[in-house]
Amino acid sequence: MRPARVRVSWLDETNQRREEEFRGLAAVCVQHEMDHLDGVLFVDHLSALKRNMILRKLLKAKRQDAA
C-alpha cells in the first residue's frame, strides 16, 4: 500500500527548485518512479515466499531458453 497523497520537491532542467503535491494515481506513479531511482524493484515489495517463487520460475524459463 502506498500513501494516496505525496509532496515532492525537485530541481527542474533550469536548476530551479519546484515542489508539487500529487494525489491518487499520480501519487502512486510518482512513488513508483522514485522507487526506480532508488533501485527498488516490484519484487522487493513482495514477501520472501512470493519473491522466491517468482525467481524460481524465472530461472526455470532461463534454463529452458538456453536448452
PyMOL Python script that loads the backbone (N, CA, C, O; Angstrom):
from pymol import cmd

cmd.read_pdbstr("""\
ATOM      1  N   MET A   1       0.842  -1.187   0.000  1.00  0.00           N
ATOM      2  CA  MET A   1       0.000   0.000   0.000  1.00  0.00           C
ATOM      3  C   MET A   1       0.885   1.247   0.000  1.00  0.00           C
ATOM      4  O   MET A   1       1.918   1.297   0.668  1.00  0.00           O
ATOM      5  N   ARG A   2       0.463   2.230  -0.749  1.00  0.00           N
ATOM      6  CA  ARG A   2       1.194   3.497  -0.830  1.00  0.00           C
ATOM      7  C   ARG A   2       0.285   4.627  -0.375  1.00  0.00           C
ATOM      8  O   ARG A   2      -0.936   4.534  -0.495  1.00  0.00           O
ATOM      9  N   PRO A   3       0.873   5.686   0.143  1.00  0.00           N
ATOM     10  CA  PRO A   3       0.056   6.852   0.507  1.00  0.00           C
ATOM     11  C   PRO A   3      -0.682   7.392  -0.715  1.00  0.00           C
ATOM     12  O   PRO A   3      -0.162   7.354  -1.830  1.00  0.00           O
ATOM     13  N   ALA A   4      -1.875   7.887  -0.503  1.00  0.00           N
ATOM     14  CA  ALA A   4      -2.690   8.421  -1.598  1.00  0.00           C
ATOM     15  C   ALA A   4      -2.298   9.850  -1.943  1.00  0.00           C
ATOM     16  O   ALA A   4      -2.783  10.408  -2.927  1.00  0.00           O
ATOM     17  N   ARG A   5      -1.416  10.450  -1.133  1.00  0.00           N
ATOM     18  CA  ARG A   5      -1.006  11.840  -1.372  1.00  0.00           C
ATOM     19  C   ARG A   5       0.472  11.984  -1.003  1.00  0.00           C
ATOM     20  O   ARG A   5       0.894  11.531   0.061  1.00  0.00           O
ATOM     21  N   VAL A   6       1.257  12.613  -1.880  1.00  0.00           N
ATOM     22  CA  VAL A   6       2.678  12.865  -1.600  1.00  0.00           C
ATOM     23  C   VAL A   6       3.052  14.271  -2.071  1.00  0.00           C
ATOM     24  O   VAL A   6       2.490  14.794  -3.033  1.00  0.00           O
ATOM     25  N   ARG A   7       4.000  14.856  -1.377  1.00  0.00           N
ATOM     26  CA  ARG A   7       4.555  16.152  -1.780  1.00  0.00           C
ATOM     27  C   ARG A   7       6.000  15.898  -2.206  1.00  0.00           C
ATOM     28  O   ARG A   7       6.783  15.307  -1.463  1.00  0.00           O
ATOM     29  N   VAL A   8       6.339  16.351  -3.407  1.00  0.00           N
ATOM     30  CA  VAL A   8       7.655  16.096  -3.986  1.00  0.00           C
ATOM     31  C   VAL A   8       8.313  17.424  -4.334  1.00  0.00           C
ATOM     32  O   VAL A   8       7.669  18.338  -4.848  1.00  0.00           O
ATOM     33  N   SER A   9       9.604  17.513  -4.044  1.00  0.00           N
ATOM     34  CA  SER A   9      10.366  18.686  -4.485  1.00  0.00           C
ATOM     35  C   SER A   9      11.543  18.195  -5.323  1.00  0.00           C
ATOM     36  O   SER A   9      12.099  17.125  -5.073  1.00  0.00           O
ATOM     37  N   TRP A  10      11.914  19.001  -6.325  1.00  0.00           N
ATOM     38  CA  TRP A  10      12.985  18.620  -7.242  1.00  0.00           C
ATOM     39  C   TRP A  10      13.556  19.869  -7.902  1.00  0.00           C
ATOM     40  O   TRP A  10      12.998  20.961  -7.798  1.00  0.00           O
ATOM     41  N   LEU A  11      14.686  19.676  -8.585  1.00  0.00           N
ATOM     42  CA  LEU A  11      15.276  20.732  -9.399  1.00  0.00           C
ATOM     43  C   LEU A  11      14.899  20.475 -10.841  1.00  0.00           C
ATOM     44  O   LEU A  11      15.083  19.363 -11.337  1.00  0.00           O
ATOM     45  N   ASP A  12      14.376  21.479 -11.526  1.00  0.00           N
ATOM     46  CA  ASP A  12      13.988  21.292 -12.924  1.00  0.00           C
ATOM     47  C   ASP A  12      15.195  21.459 -13.838  1.00  0.00           C
ATOM     48  O   ASP A  12      16.323  21.601 -13.367  1.00  0.00           O
ATOM     49  N   GLU A  13      14.951  21.442 -15.157  1.00  0.00           N
ATOM     50  CA  GLU A  13      16.050  21.495 -16.133  1.00  0.00           C
ATOM     51  C   GLU A  13      16.813  22.819 -16.114  1.00  0.00           C
ATOM     52  O   GLU A  13      17.919  22.898 -16.649  1.00  0.00           O
ATOM     53  N   THR A  14      16.241  23.854 -15.509  1.00  0.00           N
ATOM     54  CA  THR A  14      16.940  25.146 -15.388  1.00  0.00           C
ATOM     55  C   THR A  14      17.506  25.333 -13.986  1.00  0.00           C
ATOM     56  O   THR A  14      17.898  26.438 -13.612  1.00  0.00           O
ATOM     57  N   ASN A  15      17.547  24.255 -13.213  1.00  0.00           N
ATOM     58  CA  ASN A  15      18.091  24.238 -11.859  1.00  0.00           C
ATOM     59  C   ASN A  15      17.260  25.057 -10.870  1.00  0.00           C
ATOM     60  O   ASN A  15      17.775  25.526  -9.855  1.00  0.00           O
ATOM     61  N   GLN A  16      15.986  25.221 -11.173  1.00  0.00           N
ATOM     62  CA  GLN A  16      15.073  25.923 -10.278  1.00  0.00           C
ATOM     63  C   GLN A  16      14.360  24.892  -9.394  1.00  0.00           C
ATOM     64  O   GLN A  16      13.952  23.832  -9.867  1.00  0.00           O
ATOM     65  N   ARG A  17      14.220  25.214  -8.129  1.00  0.00           N
ATOM     66  CA  ARG A  17      13.534  24.308  -7.204  1.00  0.00           C
ATOM     67  C   ARG A  17      12.033  24.339  -7.476  1.00  0.00           C
ATOM     68  O   ARG A  17      11.435  25.410  -7.588  1.00  0.00           O
ATOM     69  N   ARG A  18      11.433  23.157  -7.579  1.00  0.00           N
ATOM     70  CA  ARG A  18       9.992  23.023  -7.803  1.00  0.00           C
ATOM     71  C   ARG A  18       9.433  22.119  -6.718  1.00  0.00           C
ATOM     72  O   ARG A  18      10.141  21.270  -6.176  1.00  0.00           O
ATOM     73  N   GLU A  19       8.174  22.306  -6.410  1.00  0.00           N
ATOM     74  CA  GLU A  19       7.503  21.458  -5.429  1.00  0.00           C
ATOM     75  C   GLU A  19       6.047  21.316  -5.841  1.00  0.00           C
ATOM     76  O   GLU A  19       5.412  22.273  -6.284  1.00  0.00           O
ATOM     77  N   GLU A  20       5.532  20.099  -5.686  1.00  0.00           N
ATOM     78  CA  GLU A  20       4.140  19.859  -6.065  1.00  0.00           C
ATOM     79  C   GLU A  20       3.579  18.717  -5.227  1.00  0.00           C
ATOM     80  O   GLU A  20       4.306  17.808  -4.824  1.00  0.00           O
ATOM     81  N   GLU A  21       2.297  18.778  -4.977  1.00  0.00           N
ATOM     82  CA  GLU A  21       1.621  17.691  -4.291  1.00  0.00           C
ATOM     83  C   GLU A  21       0.861  16.862  -5.322  1.00  0.00           C
ATOM     84  O   GLU A  21       0.173  17.399  -6.191  1.00  0.00           O
ATOM     85  N   PHE A  22       1.000  15.556  -5.206  1.00  0.00           N
ATOM     86  CA  PHE A  22       0.317  14.636  -6.109  1.00  0.00           C
ATOM     87  C   PHE A  22      -0.668  13.811  -5.305  1.00  0.00           C
ATOM     88  O   PHE A  22      -0.406  13.459  -4.154  1.00  0.00           O
ATOM     89  N   ARG A  23      -1.806  13.504  -5.919  1.00  0.00           N
ATOM     90  CA  ARG A  23      -2.858  12.724  -5.260  1.00  0.00           C
ATOM     91  C   ARG A  23      -3.310  11.584  -6.160  1.00  0.00           C
ATOM     92  O   ARG A  23      -3.157  11.630  -7.381  1.00  0.00           O
ATOM     93  N   GLY A  24      -3.870  10.562  -5.525  1.00  0.00           N
ATOM     94  CA  GLY A  24      -4.449   9.451  -6.266  1.00  0.00           C
ATOM     95  C   GLY A  24      -3.447   8.700  -7.121  1.00  0.00           C
ATOM     96  O   GLY A  24      -2.338   8.398  -6.680  1.00  0.00           O
ATOM     97  N   LEU A  25      -3.849   8.401  -8.348  1.00  0.00           N
ATOM     98  CA  LEU A  25      -3.000   7.625  -9.247  1.00  0.00           C
ATOM     99  C   LEU A  25      -1.673   8.332  -9.525  1.00  0.00           C
ATOM    100  O   LEU A  25      -0.635   7.678  -9.621  1.00  0.00           O
ATOM    101  N   ALA A  26      -1.697   9.653  -9.654  1.00  0.00           N
ATOM    102  CA  ALA A  26      -0.453  10.395  -9.895  1.00  0.00           C
ATOM    103  C   ALA A  26       0.515  10.203  -8.726  1.00  0.00           C
ATOM    104  O   ALA A  26       1.721  10.083  -8.942  1.00  0.00           O
ATOM    105  N   ALA A  27       0.005  10.172  -7.493  1.00  0.00           N
ATOM    106  CA  ALA A  27       0.858   9.955  -6.318  1.00  0.00           C
ATOM    107  C   ALA A  27       1.489   8.566  -6.355  1.00  0.00           C
ATOM    108  O   ALA A  27       2.668   8.403  -6.043  1.00  0.00           O
ATOM    109  N   VAL A  28       0.701   7.576  -6.734  1.00  0.00           N
ATOM    110  CA  VAL A  28       1.210   6.208  -6.834  1.00  0.00           C
ATOM    111  C   VAL A  28       2.295   6.133  -7.909  1.00  0.00           C
ATOM    112  O   VAL A  28       3.331   5.501  -7.702  1.00  0.00           O
ATOM    113  N   CYS A  29       2.062   6.772  -9.051  1.00  0.00           N
ATOM    114  CA  CYS A  29       3.039   6.763 -10.152  1.00  0.00           C
ATOM    115  C   CYS A  29       4.343   7.432  -9.741  1.00  0.00           C
ATOM    116  O   CYS A  29       5.425   6.923 -10.037  1.00  0.00           O
ATOM    117  N   VAL A  30       4.246   8.567  -9.063  1.00  0.00           N
ATOM    118  CA  VAL A  30       5.455   9.268  -8.612  1.00  0.00           C
ATOM    119  C   VAL A  30       6.246   8.377  -7.653  1.00  0.00           C
ATOM    120  O   VAL A  30       7.468   8.280  -7.764  1.00  0.00           O
ATOM    121  N   GLN A  31       5.556   7.729  -6.716  1.00  0.00           N
ATOM    122  CA  GLN A  31       6.247   6.856  -5.767  1.00  0.00           C
ATOM    123  C   GLN A  31       6.886   5.665  -6.471  1.00  0.00           C
ATOM    124  O   GLN A  31       7.982   5.238  -6.108  1.00  0.00           O
ATOM    125  N   HIS A  32       6.207   5.135  -7.468  1.00  0.00           N
ATOM    126  CA  HIS A  32       6.751   4.021  -8.251  1.00  0.00           C
ATOM    127  C   HIS A  32       8.046   4.446  -8.949  1.00  0.00           C
ATOM    128  O   HIS A  32       9.039   3.718  -8.922  1.00  0.00           O
ATOM    129  N   GLU A  33       8.029   5.613  -9.565  1.00  0.00           N
ATOM    130  CA  GLU A  33       9.218   6.088 -10.271  1.00  0.00           C
ATOM    131  C   GLU A  33      10.347   6.426  -9.301  1.00  0.00           C
ATOM    132  O   GLU A  33      11.518   6.214  -9.616  1.00  0.00           O
ATOM    133  N   MET A  34      10.006   6.949  -8.129  1.00  0.00           N
ATOM    134  CA  MET A  34      11.031   7.223  -7.116  1.00  0.00           C
ATOM    135  C   MET A  34      11.688   5.914  -6.659  1.00  0.00           C
ATOM    136  O   MET A  34      12.892   5.874  -6.407  1.00  0.00           O
ATOM    137  N   ASP A  35      10.893   4.849  -6.555  1.00  0.00           N
ATOM    138  CA  ASP A  35      11.465   3.539  -6.237  1.00  0.00           C
ATOM    139  C   ASP A  35      12.512   3.152  -7.267  1.00  0.00           C
ATOM    140  O   ASP A  35      13.589   2.678  -6.906  1.00  0.00           O
ATOM    141  N   HIS A  36      12.208   3.349  -8.549  1.00  0.00           N
ATOM    142  CA  HIS A  36      13.183   3.014  -9.603  1.00  0.00           C
ATOM    143  C   HIS A  36      14.463   3.819  -9.428  1.00  0.00           C
ATOM    144  O   HIS A  36      15.559   3.273  -9.559  1.00  0.00           O
ATOM    145  N   LEU A  37      14.338   5.091  -9.138  1.00  0.00           N
ATOM    146  CA  LEU A  37      15.526   5.923  -8.945  1.00  0.00           C
ATOM    147  C   LEU A  37      16.349   5.465  -7.745  1.00  0.00           C
ATOM    148  O   LEU A  37      17.569   5.631  -7.720  1.00  0.00           O
ATOM    149  N   ASP A  38      15.680   4.892  -6.758  1.00  0.00           N
ATOM    150  CA  ASP A  38      16.359   4.382  -5.563  1.00  0.00           C
ATOM    151  C   ASP A  38      16.804   2.935  -5.717  1.00  0.00           C
ATOM    152  O   ASP A  38      17.380   2.362  -4.792  1.00  0.00           O
ATOM    153  N   GLY A  39      16.542   2.336  -6.881  1.00  0.00           N
ATOM    154  CA  GLY A  39      16.960   0.961  -7.135  1.00  0.00           C
ATOM    155  C   GLY A  39      16.044  -0.084  -6.540  1.00  0.00           C
ATOM    156  O   GLY A  39      16.445  -1.238  -6.389  1.00  0.00           O
ATOM    157  N   VAL A  40      14.820   0.290  -6.198  1.00  0.00           N
ATOM    158  CA  VAL A  40      13.852  -0.640  -5.618  1.00  0.00           C
ATOM    159  C   VAL A  40      12.973  -1.179  -6.741  1.00  0.00           C
ATOM    160  O   VAL A  40      12.440  -0.413  -7.543  1.00  0.00           O
ATOM    161  N   LEU A  41      12.825  -2.496  -6.793  1.00  0.00           N
ATOM    162  CA  LEU A  41      12.014  -3.141  -7.822  1.00  0.00           C
ATOM    163  C   LEU A  41      10.721  -3.679  -7.225  1.00  0.00           C
ATOM    164  O   LEU A  41      10.587  -3.785  -6.006  1.00  0.00           O
ATOM    165  N   PHE A  42       9.781  -4.013  -8.082  1.00  0.00           N
ATOM    166  CA  PHE A  42       8.490  -4.556  -7.652  1.00  0.00           C
ATOM    167  C   PHE A  42       8.673  -5.751  -6.728  1.00  0.00           C
ATOM    168  O   PHE A  42       8.005  -5.853  -5.699  1.00  0.00           O
ATOM    169  N   VAL A  43       9.576  -6.651  -7.093  1.00  0.00           N
ATOM    170  CA  VAL A  43       9.764  -7.871  -6.297  1.00  0.00           C
ATOM    171  C   VAL A  43      10.283  -7.564  -4.900  1.00  0.00           C
ATOM    172  O   VAL A  43      10.130  -8.385  -3.996  1.00  0.00           O
ATOM    173  N   ASP A  44      10.892  -6.403  -4.706  1.00  0.00           N
ATOM    174  CA  ASP A  44      11.383  -6.025  -3.380  1.00  0.00           C
ATOM    175  C   ASP A  44      10.238  -5.763  -2.405  1.00  0.00           C
ATOM    176  O   ASP A  44      10.448  -5.771  -1.192  1.00  0.00           O
ATOM    177  N   HIS A  45       9.044  -5.533  -2.916  1.00  0.00           N
ATOM    178  CA  HIS A  45       7.876  -5.285  -2.070  1.00  0.00           C
ATOM    179  C   HIS A  45       7.128  -6.569  -1.725  1.00  0.00           C
ATOM    180  O   HIS A  45       6.184  -6.539  -0.935  1.00  0.00           O
ATOM    181  N   LEU A  46       7.535  -7.694  -2.308  1.00  0.00           N
ATOM    182  CA  LEU A  46       6.845  -8.959  -2.087  1.00  0.00           C
ATOM    183  C   LEU A  46       7.391  -9.673  -0.857  1.00  0.00           C
ATOM    184  O   LEU A  46       8.493  -9.380  -0.394  1.00  0.00           O
ATOM    185  N   SER A  47       6.617 -10.602  -0.340  1.00  0.00           N
ATOM    186  CA  SER A  47       7.106 -11.441   0.752  1.00  0.00           C
ATOM    187  C   SER A  47       8.218 -12.332   0.201  1.00  0.00           C
ATOM    188  O   SER A  47       8.320 -12.538  -1.008  1.00  0.00           O
ATOM    189  N   ALA A  48       9.041 -12.853   1.095  1.00  0.00           N
ATOM    190  CA  ALA A  48      10.144 -13.721   0.674  1.00  0.00           C
ATOM    191  C   ALA A  48       9.613 -14.946  -0.074  1.00  0.00           C
ATOM    192  O   ALA A  48      10.224 -15.387  -1.047  1.00  0.00           O
ATOM    193  N   LEU A  49       8.495 -15.492   0.367  1.00  0.00           N
ATOM    194  CA  LEU A  49       7.925 -16.673  -0.283  1.00  0.00           C
ATOM    195  C   LEU A  49       7.521 -16.369  -1.726  1.00  0.00           C
ATOM    196  O   LEU A  49       7.882 -17.114  -2.637  1.00  0.00           O
ATOM    197  N   LYS A  50       6.786 -15.299  -1.939  1.00  0.00           N
ATOM    198  CA  LYS A  50       6.351 -14.944  -3.293  1.00  0.00           C
ATOM    199  C   LYS A  50       7.545 -14.579  -4.171  1.00  0.00           C
ATOM    200  O   LYS A  50       7.593 -14.952  -5.343  1.00  0.00           O
ATOM    201  N   ARG A  51       8.510 -13.847  -3.603  1.00  0.00           N
ATOM    202  CA  ARG A  51       9.696 -13.469  -4.371  1.00  0.00           C
ATOM    203  C   ARG A  51      10.463 -14.706  -4.814  1.00  0.00           C
ATOM    204  O   ARG A  51      10.905 -14.779  -5.961  1.00  0.00           O
ATOM    205  N   ASN A  52      10.628 -15.682  -3.920  1.00  0.00           N
ATOM    206  CA  ASN A  52      11.353 -16.906  -4.272  1.00  0.00           C
ATOM    207  C   ASN A  52      10.612 -17.718  -5.325  1.00  0.00           C
ATOM    208  O   ASN A  52      11.242 -18.327  -6.190  1.00  0.00           O
ATOM    209  N   MET A  53       9.283 -17.735  -5.264  1.00  0.00           N
ATOM    210  CA  MET A  53       8.501 -18.441  -6.282  1.00  0.00           C
ATOM    211  C   MET A  53       8.739 -17.818  -7.653  1.00  0.00           C
ATOM    212  O   MET A  53       8.937 -18.532  -8.635  1.00  0.00           O
ATOM    213  N   ILE A  54       8.721 -16.503  -7.720  1.00  0.00           N
ATOM    214  CA  ILE A  54       8.948 -15.807  -8.991  1.00  0.00           C
ATOM    215  C   ILE A  54      10.357 -16.058  -9.502  1.00  0.00           C
ATOM    216  O   ILE A  54      10.555 -16.321 -10.688  1.00  0.00           O
ATOM    217  N   LEU A  55      11.336 -15.976  -8.605  1.00  0.00           N
ATOM    218  CA  LEU A  55      12.724 -16.191  -9.020  1.00  0.00           C
ATOM    219  C   LEU A  55      12.941 -17.610  -9.538  1.00  0.00           C
ATOM    220  O   LEU A  55      13.671 -17.810 -10.509  1.00  0.00           O
ATOM    221  N   ARG A  56      12.311 -18.598  -8.894  1.00  0.00           N
ATOM    222  CA  ARG A  56      12.428 -19.983  -9.385  1.00  0.00           C
ATOM    223  C   ARG A  56      11.834 -20.123 -10.785  1.00  0.00           C
ATOM    224  O   ARG A  56      12.410 -20.793 -11.643  1.00  0.00           O
ATOM    225  N   LYS A  57      10.676 -19.489 -11.016  1.00  0.00           N
ATOM    226  CA  LYS A  57      10.054 -19.546 -12.339  1.00  0.00           C
ATOM    227  C   LYS A  57      10.935 -18.875 -13.391  1.00  0.00           C
ATOM    228  O   LYS A  57      11.052 -19.370 -14.512  1.00  0.00           O
ATOM    229  N   LEU A  58      11.553 -17.753 -13.032  1.00  0.00           N
ATOM    230  CA  LEU A  58      12.434 -17.065 -13.974  1.00  0.00           C
ATOM    231  C   LEU A  58      13.666 -17.906 -14.298  1.00  0.00           C
ATOM    232  O   LEU A  58      14.079 -17.986 -15.455  1.00  0.00           O
ATOM    233  N   LEU A  59      14.248 -18.530 -13.281  1.00  0.00           N
ATOM    234  CA  LEU A  59      15.410 -19.393 -13.526  1.00  0.00           C
ATOM    235  C   LEU A  59      15.047 -20.582 -14.405  1.00  0.00           C
ATOM    236  O   LEU A  59      15.816 -20.968 -15.285  1.00  0.00           O
ATOM    237  N   LYS A  60      13.873 -21.163 -14.165  1.00  0.00           N
ATOM    238  CA  LYS A  60      13.419 -22.291 -14.988  1.00  0.00           C
ATOM    239  C   LYS A  60      13.236 -21.861 -16.439  1.00  0.00           C
ATOM    240  O   LYS A  60      13.650 -22.571 -17.355  1.00  0.00           O
ATOM    241  N   ALA A  61      12.618 -20.703 -16.648  1.00  0.00           N
ATOM    242  CA  ALA A  61      12.413 -20.201 -18.013  1.00  0.00           C
ATOM    243  C   ALA A  61      13.755 -19.914 -18.681  1.00  0.00           C
ATOM    244  O   ALA A  61      13.916 -20.163 -19.876  1.00  0.00           O
ATOM    245  N   LYS A  62      14.711 -19.397 -17.927  1.00  0.00           N
ATOM    246  CA  LYS A  62      16.034 -19.102 -18.486  1.00  0.00           C
ATOM    247  C   LYS A  62      16.730 -20.386 -18.906  1.00  0.00           C
ATOM    248  O   LYS A  62      17.350 -20.442 -19.968  1.00  0.00           O
ATOM    249  N   ARG A  63      16.631 -21.426 -18.070  1.00  0.00           N
ATOM    250  CA  ARG A  63      17.250 -22.713 -18.415  1.00  0.00           C
ATOM    251  C   ARG A  63      16.612 -23.316 -19.662  1.00  0.00           C
ATOM    252  O   ARG A  63      17.305 -23.884 -20.505  1.00  0.00           O
ATOM    253  N   GLN A  64      15.282 -23.191 -19.778  1.00  0.00           N
ATOM    254  CA  GLN A  64      14.575 -23.727 -20.952  1.00  0.00           C
ATOM    255  C   GLN A  64      14.969 -22.974 -22.214  1.00  0.00           C
ATOM    256  O   GLN A  64      15.110 -23.581 -23.276  1.00  0.00           O
ATOM    257  N   ASP A  65      15.149 -21.665 -22.115  1.00  0.00           N
ATOM    258  CA  ASP A  65      15.562 -20.874 -23.278  1.00  0.00           C
ATOM    259  C   ASP A  65      16.981 -21.222 -23.721  1.00  0.00           C
ATOM    260  O   ASP A  65      17.299 -21.199 -24.910  1.00  0.00           O
ATOM    261  N   ALA A  66      17.828 -21.546 -22.741  1.00  0.00           N
ATOM    262  CA  ALA A  66      19.225 -21.875 -23.050  1.00  0.00           C
ATOM    263  C   ALA A  66      19.342 -23.257 -23.687  1.00  0.00           C
ATOM    264  O   ALA A  66      20.300 -23.522 -24.413  1.00  0.00           O
ATOM    265  N   ALA A  67      18.383 -24.134 -23.424  1.00  0.00           N
ATOM    266  CA  ALA A  67      18.459 -25.513 -23.930  1.00  0.00           C
ATOM    267  C   ALA A  67      18.029 -25.610 -25.385  1.00  0.00           C
ATOM    268  O   ALA A  67      18.035 -26.698 -25.959  1.00  0.00           O
TER     269      ALA A  67
END
""", "prot")
cmd.dss("prot")
cmd.show_as("cartoon", "prot")
cmd.util.cbc("prot")
cmd.orient("prot")
